Amino acid sequence: MRRRFKVPWLGAYTLLVFAFLFAPIALVVLFSFNKTASLTFPFHGFSLRWYRYIFTSPTYTSAALSSLQVGLTTLVVVAIVGTMAALGITRNEFPGRRVLRSVLFAPAALPGLFTGIALLTFFVQLHVPLSLWTVTAGHVIYTLPYFFLVANSRLNRFDVLLEESARDLGASPWQTFRKVTLPIIAPTLIAGALVVFSLSWDEVYITFFTVGSRSTLPIVVYSTVRQAVDPSVNAISALLLAGSLVFIFGIRRFLADVQQ
Amino acid sequence: MQALQTGKTPGLRSRPSSRPRAAGRLRARTRRRLAIIALVGPAIVLLLGALFVPALNLLVKSVVESTGYGQVAYHFTFSNYVSAVSTPGYLTVAFNAFGIGALAAVICTAASYPIAYFINFRLRRGKNLALFLVVASLFSSYLVRLYAWYTILGIHGVLNDALVRLGVVKQPLLFLLFNRWAVLIAFVNIFLPYTILMISSAMQNIQKDLLEAARVLGASPLRTFSRVLLPLTMTGAVGALAYTFILSSGDYITPALLGGLNGEFVGQIVSNQFIALGDVPLGAAISFVMLAVFLVVYFALTRLERFKGI
């Protein structure tokens, strides 16, 4: 067989696409350390000026705290409700089970615009004032499917005999869950919770409609960018990015579960 | 442990029994039912309270009359739907959104195939790293990426600056930003990680031998793709197309940042009805027409799953 040099087209193409995916992000992070306000090369020097600015700006700091509050509340609610639903659905046969499972995935396939306007109209109708709580409600409904997907696929691969033996040895359902099921699925649940947090941290489509006087970080960024180019947005973007990548810790397990 | 895993336990439980035990079983069944309701209940309440009831409420709002900002009078009317599908301006914007959305879906899905193939069949040790990078880019803030394209394509942006410095153009190009093509670029950037993952996980269960067998039996690469790889990954492709199409044509943030006047999307019209103009019934009607289009496209796409190759 005659061997000749083959151009690795596929590899080159993949590299190119990866560059396309990461170049914009890299650029923003790079410019967040720029000394001047310009957004072009060459660089005029390294500085933490924009970071200093955002950390002392009351708008940004209060928005960051709001985002943190919403993200953590969403995470707790979704983790509890999602785990319970996944346990109920994977461990039991009941009428409407399959329908319920597909309905639980629905909010993820819906444009945020629709969820947003539906919630806004509903809140206005019920005279619920818009606040971080209404934002949280939107985030919970938006992130629940993702958490449910992870918890569901983990529980489907779970060896039920372990639970049955615990039950036969006299453990109550709660003891079985607490001592057998939970320790085994905990890493996956944590990964799912991190996914929930990073989705919430970044959410703007639903939040735009449900937000009250206290803004979250993405909303502040969105309204700032819409007004003018402000170099401090680079720094805040880098922080937003860091927040979304919290997820990186749980990434392996999430990947393994989603691919199953 | 070994004894337990032979599967005797379930048999023990379901052995036919006398009356008192039957009563006990009944009680156990009621308890089990209660447990299911307690476990699944909160999720159902959440779905109903934060999605289905609000959506129904919106549906009701779409068939009543608007009487000024945020106000409605409860007279049944279809006029909102009539304006939604007959106002010429809305139609242009709808074609814009659905056209760009469809283009984004096709580009993302097609561009994902070679990458998914490379990751699944060519890479060994690098496979996990490559998938990790895809997920990392998927989870990096989309708002940040939109902003990044805004700075790259702007008049004083990186691209224009480079072009002027290199002497390719004398004046900065104005047509890079604020049009539908800038929106398309951003969509491809945002949805590509999703489609790569979907196509890639569809390829997961394909044996490499199968593709090699096709080649050995004389199929050209193109034929191997269209007769073997494509039919086997059709579910993934349909998912990728539908997901990208729905989420990009329903978008209103990306076009608002990058679209300018000629890149206006139907989502912006809806959002304006709710925020700036306060015509809730009209906004609701447009959003339901949009949703209907998504449903039709989705079901049309699922028919593609039966595709067995050309």
Interface residues (C-beta under 8 A of the other chain):
Chain A: L10 G11 Y13 T14 V17 F18 F20 L21 F22 P24 I25 L27 V28 F31 S38 L39 T40 F41 I80 V81 G82 M84 A85 L87 G88 I89 N92 F94 L100 V103 L104 A106 P107 A109 L110 P111 G112 L113 F114 T115 I117 A118 L119 L120 T121 F122 V124 Q125 A137 G138 V140 I141 L144 F148 L161 E164 S165 D168 P173 V195 S198 W201 D202 V204 Y205 F208 F209 P218 V221 Y222 V225 R226 V229 V233 S237 L240 L241 G243 S244 L245 F247 I248 I251 R252 F254 L255 V258 Q259
Chain B: M1 L4 Q5 G7 T9 P10 R32 R33 A35 I36 A38 L39 V40 P42 A43 I44 L46 L47 A50 L51 V53 P54 A55 N57 L58 K61 G70 A111 P114 I115 Y117 F118 I119 R122 N128 A130 L131 F132 L133 V134 V135 A136 S137 F139 S140 S141 Y142 L143 V144 R145 L146 Y147 A148 W149 Y150 T151 I152 G154 H156 G157 V158 D161 A162 N189 L192 P193 L197 S201 Q204 A242 Y243 I246 L247 G250 D251 Y252 I253 A256 L257 G267 V270 S271 F274 I275 V280 G283 A284 S287 M290 L291 F294
